[in-house]
Structure formats: structure tokens, C-alpha cells
Amino acid sequence: MVKVDGYEVPEGLYYTKDWEWVKVEGDKVRVGLTDYAQKQLREVVYAELPEPGTSVTQKEPYGTVESVKAVSDLVAPVSGTVEEVNEEVQSSPEILNEDPYGKGWLLIIKPSNLQAELANVMDFNQAVEWHKTLIKEG
Amino acid sequence: MTEKTRRTQLYKVHRQTAKLTVFAGFEMPLLYKGIIPEHLAVRNSVGIFDISHMGRVIIQGVDSERFLNYAITNDVSRLSPNGAQYSVMCNEKGGIIDDFVIYRLENEKFMMVSNATNREKDYNWLVKNAEGFDVKIEDVSDGVAMFAIQGPTAEKTLQKISTADLNKIARFNCGHSRLADVKVFISRTGYTGEDGFEIFIWDASLTKPDNAVKLWNAILEAGKTFGIEPCGLGARDTLRLEAGMCLYGNDIDENTTPLEARLGFVVKFQKDNFIGKEVLLKQKNEGIKRKRVGIQMIEQGIPRPNFEIYNGEGEKIGHITSGTFSPLLKCGIGMAYVPISQAQEGNIVNVKMRNKLAKGKIVSFPFYNAEKYGYKRKTAT
């Protein structure tokens, strides 16, 4: 785990510029929102997630997350079929703020084209560099 | 093209402590600690807001009462000096130019405190309609700082640093005082539904903001024992929405009348003449066709402005004008105009949220239980 100016960026994950992280777990992936994203959103009060069985497409929205003031799209980091949805996020959305890489995960996806699509996302080192640029740009 | 944003006397303080946003051309605090903790501080104890961006216009002269009774819908002849009332002013079609609080400072001197968004429009409208009246109209907005201190312990907080006995200032009354040795004009008004005060610091210009900064810090210090929070525009919006109060530009504008907006209590038809009277009287006699209602979500989801509303038969009956997550009720709430036939309390409606419909019901204002929250609450603090 490194911290870039107070934002946590754990090692071993992939990252997208749509503020999501991807963790490969065997033949499935777990996805969630990054620490940077939850800090920008603040106080998440509602998350709309797809039903298990729904297919999602890399770079396309699959749900929304809302703070008191704002609505943001959740954008799929990889393509595949939703296997599991974190029910706890729907009943207690604040866990997205409290534990974005742990309890606050969003979906488990069975990817359809993982190896090819991982080329389109950032690895840990690229993500650290990207966070540095984000912070510099303010 | 970037237009230069305006700042308030407190800008340097906000820049260090708040997340900023641009509202009505002003760089203002959106939030400090967070919208929800700020909101709850006001409902449960006390919060302070910088509202120096608001418009402040002085109307004075021998015809000031007669002029205002022509320009606005409420009746200022009912005000004694140090009295205030909520009002709107309308165009000839009965559409709302703005909503505001009007203060009678002296017998022939009034102050209108209006929306930041409408500063120029209001001033121009007043000047345009003052022809033939012996009045002087002056926009003093920039030279005055203004804070709102709101919540059930607002009085206790300010009393600690006030020379005047604040208990003697009743709701919608005002007076002069010194707070932490700063000369202020103080009124028992607000935009949160709670008891509280709005204070005017006359000698705090943008170039010499010292008095404003000093008082802001002194109030935060005095409120420490009550858990005071500085509050941004985010909490200001969720608080006024829970209280059922209108936001100009969202819930009222030149295409809505005060009768439709359920602000009929500020329209005084007994007055001789006022701008918009004819149309409003006709509307009153014929009956309004639609009115502003509150919608509380039963199903999950947060209603946002422009979301469409459908009745049980699938007919579109209106759209959300303001909506948010209610920190107190912990569900989505919103306002909308719907036909009178659909406006009955308890009616179930469907709010279209992106690709699904979510159930909500028509409720009365305020959204919260007025026995437990708001200035009429029965529980002591």
C-alpha cells in the first residue's frame, strides 16, 4: 500500500481512469471504487448496482453512485457477467467511504476477455504516476 | 472565456477550511466537514453560514412604504421599525421576479435581502418601477457581510457574546447589538426551518474584511461547547429543502405564481394595487391548476431536478424542481408542481430515475416532524 498525497493506492490491483480498481481472483475479478474517487465524492448516500447475471462492457456505465449533491456513473473496468453484487453497499453505502478497497467492493465479475482488456487499464506503477498527475493538476 | 468570480469577506477563511464551489458568480464554500454532519449540527444544535453573497438593497424616502406596497405582494404597512416579513415581487403576469425578506429599518427606510442570483435583476426591476415615487434605491450588497447562525442552540451561542438580550428579539424581528465588540444588525430569521439569526456587519467591506473575520471566529469559539459547525451551501440547500422552502430558479421563477408555489400567505389582495394583482386575483378566483408539493421517496433513489413524475396510470404529471437526499429522514426528497387533481397528500407517484421508476408519495411541508425539529419544535434543548 502506498499513499500518494493522502490517497491510498494498494499494490497488486489494476486501475482505470474511471476511478475503479480491479483485483484478479482466480478466474473472476472483484471491482470497486478507488480511495481517490470516494474522497472526491464524499458521503456516498446511494449506489445503484446491476443484478447478478447482467453483462457489462469495458468502459461502459453499469450503475451509479450518489453523494448528497452529485450523481456519478460507475464505469465497467472489464467486460463480462456480474456474478455477485455487494448487498451491503446498497444497505450501508457509507462503507464505500470507510473501506473502499475492502468492505466497500462493488461487484464480482466473470470476465469474458480479461487478458486482452487488462492492456487497457493501468497497473500499480502507472496508477501511482497517474495519481501524482491528478494531484498536481488539483 | 472565464468570467472573474466574486468573493466574500470570508474568502481567505473558506479557502483554508472549505471545499469551494461557484454559485451565482461567487466562490463560496460548498462544504467544510461534510454536508451531512453540517446539516445535522443545525438540526440538533447550531451551525454558521457565510451568506455575504446575498443581495441587499436599501429603499428609503417619503414614498418608501407606498412604493414597496406597489412593487411587492406582501403589505409593509404592517411592519413597525425593526420588523421583517417574507415576500415576493411579481411581474404583470403574476410570475415571481424574486423572493426575499423585507426589513423595516426606520419609518421611511427599508432593506430587501434577496437571492444572490437575482442581485442585478432585482435592483433594476425596483428602479424601473419606482418612477413617480419619491424614493432612493441603493444596492449596498458589497459593503455588508452577512452570516446566518441557525439551530436550536443559536440563541445560546450568540448570547454569550451579545450586548443585547436576544431573547427579546422575536421571530421576524430585528435590532441592533454588539457581538464580540463588532457592531451588528441582527434579525431572527433564516433559511433552514430552525430557530436562528441572521446578522449584518455594516462596516465590513471586501477590502477591509477584519470585522467580519473577527466575528466569524468569535462565533465559532462561542459555539464550541454546543458543537457548532461552519456550514456550506450544500447543507444550506438540504436544510431548506427539508423545511419545504423554495429556491429561486429551481422551485419558483417568472413562470410560477406565488399561489401555485403555495406562497399565497405573502399575497395581500386587500392592498389597493400591486404589480401582478390583476392576474393573481383572477387565478385566485378561478382556482389554481397546479401547485407545489413535496415528494418523499418510498423506494430507493434520490430525485434530482428535471426527473419526470408519473401517476399510477402512467401519465406524466410533472417534474422534480429540487431534490436531494434528506440527512434527517435518510431517504430521497423533492419538490414538484403537479395538477391539483394529483396533489393530494398520500398520493403515490412514480419518479423516473434514469432507466427505472421509483415510488414516492406526496407529503406536506416541512418534510420532518415539526414537533421534533424546526423552530416550532416542542422538545427543549
Contacts between the chains, C-beta under 8 A, distances in Angstrom:
chain1	res1	chain2	res2	distance
A	42	B	31	7.3
A	42	B	34	5.9
A	42	B	35	7.6
A	43	B	34	5.3
A	43	B	35	6.1
A	43	B	36	5.3
A	45	B	36	7.9
A	45	B	302	7.2
A	45	B	325	4.4
A	46	B	300	6.6
A	46	B	301	6.8
A	46	B	302	5.6
A	46	B	325	6.7
A	46	B	332	7.8
A	48	B	300	7.8
A	48	B	301	7.3
A	64	B	354	7.1
A	66	B	302	5.5
A	66	B	325	7.2
A	67	B	35	7.8
A	68	B	35	4.4
A	68	B	36	6.7
A	68	B	234	6.3
A	68	B	238	6.2
A	68	B	324	6.1
A	68	B	325	5.0
A	68	B	327	7.3
A	69	B	30	7.4
A	69	B	35	6.8
A	69	B	234	5.6
A	69	B	237	8.0
A	69	B	324	7.7
A	71	B	302	7.7
A	71	B	304	6.6
A	90	B	300	7.6
